[in-house]
Amino acid sequence: MPDDEETAVPDHYFTERPRSATAPTQRRFLYRGEILHFEVDRGVFSSHGLDPGTALLIEALAPGPAQRVLDLGCGWGAVGIAAARAAPRGHVVLTDVNRRAVHLARKNLRRNRIQNAEVRTGPLFDPVPDERFDWIATNPPYHVGRETILRLLEEAPRHLEPEGTLLVVGKGSHGILYYQAWLSEHFPGTVEVLGRGSGYRVVAARLAPKSRKA
């Protein structure tokens, strides 16, 4: 997940084991009439609180009450915890390569008494090799380069249920227009922008049943 404020941190939030000294702080935000509480820390994406791109992603994510959601690159868990609240009879998997992020996300699940979600460690889709979801939501690690982002987009259809939706948030400096064009080519007729703000946009790409990949 990208965040300009993280560039001053000596290690990258996409690293497995951050070297930054921990300095945990408490944050909260309102979601569907409920205050959600979080612990955040250095060395993790958006360590100062909810960033505008992730806020847009949460707003655009609209799972049904019993659907499955993957929060890919979960950071401290904002998207996944919101999704778990929106899908109380469904199941949410939160993943991140950053072990400090995974630790925080697990703490935040407990803090918000979330029972229908779990956190797994690993890059991209490695933690969910054979699983499919109704929604995949991600604020990708743009700073690691285009090759990694394209790998994420290419692998996503194998992890979507028929008519499942991939949500990607980014801004112009991240190349979101390039990735939107790529998605339009590979998810023909289904790509749309679900949200804009603070220079960010949320791009949705839906998998038609006939396009499902084995």
C-alpha positions as CSV (number, residue, x, y, z in Angstrom):
1,M,0.0,0.0,0.0
2,P,1.4,3.4,-0.9
3,D,1.8,6.4,1.3
4,D,4.0,9.4,0.6
5,E,4.5,10.1,4.3
6,E,6.2,6.7,4.6
7,T,9.1,7.7,2.4
8,A,11.0,9.1,5.4
9,V,11.0,5.7,7.1
10,P,14.3,3.8,6.8
11,D,12.7,0.6,5.7
12,H,9.9,0.0,3.2
13,Y,6.4,-1.0,4.4
14,F,6.5,-3.8,1.9
15,T,9.4,-5.4,3.7
16,E,8.9,-8.5,5.7
17,R,10.4,-7.3,9.0
18,P,10.5,-3.5,9.5
19,R,13.6,-2.1,11.3
20,S,11.9,1.2,12.4
21,A,11.5,1.6,16.1
22,T,8.0,1.0,17.2
23,A,5.9,4.0,18.3
24,P,2.3,2.7,18.5
25,T,-0.6,5.2,18.6
26,Q,-4.3,4.8,18.7
27,R,-6.7,5.9,15.9
28,R,-10.4,5.5,15.2
29,F,-12.9,6.2,12.5
30,L,-16.7,6.0,12.0
31,Y,-18.0,3.3,9.7
32,R,-21.7,2.7,9.2
33,G,-22.6,4.3,12.5
34,E,-20.0,2.5,14.5
35,I,-16.7,3.7,15.9
36,L,-13.9,1.3,14.9
37,H,-10.7,1.4,17.0
38,F,-7.2,0.7,15.8
39,E,-3.5,0.6,16.9
40,V,-1.1,1.9,14.2
41,D,2.7,2.0,14.2
42,R,5.8,3.0,12.3
43,G,7.1,0.8,9.5
44,V,3.5,0.0,8.4
45,F,1.6,1.7,5.6
46,S,-0.4,4.8,6.6
47,S,1.2,4.8,10.1
48,H,-0.4,8.2,11.0
49,G,-4.0,7.0,10.4
50,L,-6.5,6.4,7.7
51,D,-5.2,7.8,4.4
52,P,-7.5,9.3,1.7
53,G,-7.0,6.4,-0.8
54,T,-7.9,3.8,1.8
55,A,-10.9,5.8,2.9
56,L,-12.2,5.8,-0.7
57,L,-11.5,2.1,-1.0
58,I,-13.6,1.4,2.1
59,E,-16.4,3.6,0.8
60,A,-16.5,1.8,-2.5
61,L,-16.3,-1.7,-1.0
62,A,-19.9,-3.0,-0.7
63,P,-20.0,-6.8,0.0
64,G,-23.2,-8.6,0.6
65,P,-23.8,-9.8,4.2
66,A,-22.6,-13.4,3.4
67,Q,-19.8,-12.8,0.9
68,R,-16.1,-13.5,1.0
69,V,-13.6,-10.6,0.9
70,L,-9.8,-10.5,0.5
71,D,-8.0,-7.4,1.9
72,L,-4.7,-7.7,0.0
73,G,-1.9,-5.7,1.6
74,C,-4.0,-5.0,4.7
75,G,-1.6,-2.8,6.7
76,W,-3.1,-2.4,10.2
77,G,-6.5,-3.7,9.0
78,A,-8.8,-0.8,8.2
79,V,-10.3,-2.2,5.0
80,G,-10.6,-5.8,6.2
81,I,-12.3,-4.8,9.5
82,A,-14.7,-2.6,7.7
83,A,-15.5,-5.4,5.3
84,A,-16.1,-7.8,8.2
85,R,-18.6,-5.4,9.7
86,A,-20.3,-5.1,6.3
87,A,-20.5,-8.9,5.8
88,P,-21.4,-10.3,9.2
89,R,-22.2,-13.8,7.8
90,G,-19.3,-13.8,5.4
91,H,-15.6,-14.2,5.8
92,V,-12.7,-11.8,5.4
93,V,-9.1,-12.7,4.9
94,L,-6.5,-10.0,5.5
95,T,-3.0,-10.5,4.1
96,D,0.3,-8.6,4.3
97,V,4.0,-9.4,3.8
98,N,4.9,-7.0,6.6
99,R,4.9,-8.9,9.9
100,R,4.4,-5.8,12.0
101,A,1.3,-5.0,9.9
102,V,0.1,-8.6,10.4
103,H,0.6,-8.3,14.2
104,L,-1.3,-5.0,14.3
105,A,-4.1,-6.3,12.1
106,R,-4.6,-9.2,14.4
107,K,-4.7,-7.0,17.5
108,N,-7.2,-4.7,15.8
109,L,-9.5,-7.7,15.0
110,R,-9.6,-8.4,18.7
111,R,-9.9,-4.8,19.6
112,N,-13.0,-4.5,17.4
113,R,-14.4,-8.0,18.4
114,I,-14.3,-9.2,14.8
115,Q,-15.1,-13.0,14.7
116,N,-15.5,-13.5,10.9
117,A,-12.0,-12.5,9.7
118,E,-8.4,-13.8,9.9
119,V,-5.0,-12.4,9.1
120,R,-2.3,-14.3,7.1
121,T,1.3,-13.5,6.3
122,G,2.8,-13.4,2.8
123,P,3.2,-11.4,-0.4
124,L,0.4,-10.9,-2.9
125,F,-1.8,-14.0,-3.3
126,D,0.7,-16.5,-1.7
127,P,-1.4,-16.7,1.5
128,V,-4.5,-17.7,-0.5
129,P,-3.2,-20.1,-3.2
130,D,-6.4,-22.0,-3.9
131,E,-9.1,-19.6,-2.6
132,R,-11.7,-17.4,-4.4
133,F,-13.5,-14.3,-3.2
134,D,-16.4,-12.2,-4.1
135,W,-14.3,-9.1,-3.5
136,I,-10.6,-8.4,-3.6
137,A,-9.7,-4.9,-2.3
138,T,-6.2,-3.5,-2.5
139,N,-4.2,-0.3,-2.2
140,P,-1.2,-1.9,-4.0
141,P,2.5,-1.4,-3.1
142,Y,3.2,0.9,-6.0
143,H,6.7,1.7,-4.9
144,V,7.9,-1.8,-5.6
145,G,7.4,-1.3,-9.3
146,R,5.1,-2.0,-12.2
147,E,6.1,-5.6,-12.6
148,T,4.8,-6.5,-9.2
149,I,1.6,-4.5,-9.7
150,L,0.9,-6.2,-13.0
151,R,1.5,-9.6,-11.4
152,L,-1.1,-8.8,-8.9
153,L,-3.6,-7.8,-11.5
154,E,-2.8,-10.8,-13.7
155,E,-3.3,-13.2,-10.8
156,A,-6.5,-11.6,-9.5
157,P,-9.0,-13.4,-11.8
158,R,-7.8,-16.8,-10.5
159,H,-9.0,-15.7,-7.0
160,L,-12.3,-14.2,-8.0
161,E,-15.7,-16.0,-8.0
162,P,-17.8,-15.6,-11.1
163,E,-18.9,-12.0,-11.3
164,G,-16.5,-11.2,-8.4
165,T,-15.0,-7.7,-8.2
166,L,-11.5,-6.4,-7.9
167,L,-11.1,-2.9,-6.4
168,V,-7.8,-1.1,-6.8
169,V,-7.1,2.4,-5.5
170,G,-4.3,4.7,-6.6
171,K,-3.5,8.2,-7.8
172,G,-1.9,9.7,-10.9
173,S,1.7,9.5,-9.6
174,H,1.2,5.8,-8.9
175,G,0.2,5.2,-12.5
176,I,-3.5,4.4,-11.8
177,L,-4.5,5.5,-15.3
178,Y,-2.1,3.0,-16.8
179,Y,-3.5,0.2,-14.6
180,Q,-7.1,1.3,-15.3
181,A,-6.3,1.0,-19.1
182,W,-4.7,-2.5,-18.4
183,L,-7.8,-3.6,-16.6
184,S,-10.1,-2.3,-19.3
185,E,-8.2,-4.5,-21.8
186,H,-8.3,-7.6,-19.6
187,F,-11.7,-7.2,-18.0
188,P,-13.5,-5.9,-21.1
189,G,-16.7,-4.0,-20.6
190,T,-16.7,-4.2,-16.8
191,V,-14.2,-1.5,-15.6
192,E,-15.5,1.6,-13.9
193,V,-14.4,4.3,-11.5
194,L,-16.3,4.0,-8.2
195,G,-14.8,6.9,-6.3
196,R,-12.5,9.9,-6.7
197,G,-11.0,12.3,-4.2
198,S,-7.7,13.9,-3.0
199,G,-6.1,12.8,-6.3
200,Y,-7.1,9.2,-5.9
201,R,-9.5,7.0,-7.8
202,V,-11.0,3.6,-7.0
203,V,-11.2,1.4,-10.1
204,A,-13.5,-1.6,-10.1
205,A,-13.1,-4.6,-12.5
206,R,-15.6,-7.4,-12.5
207,L,-15.1,-11.0,-13.6
208,A,-17.8,-12.3,-15.9
209,P,-18.7,-16.0,-15.4
210,K,-17.3,-16.9,-18.9
211,S,-14.0,-15.2,-18.1
212,R,-13.3,-17.2,-14.9
213,K,-9.8,-18.7,-15.0
214,A,-8.9,-22.1,-13.6
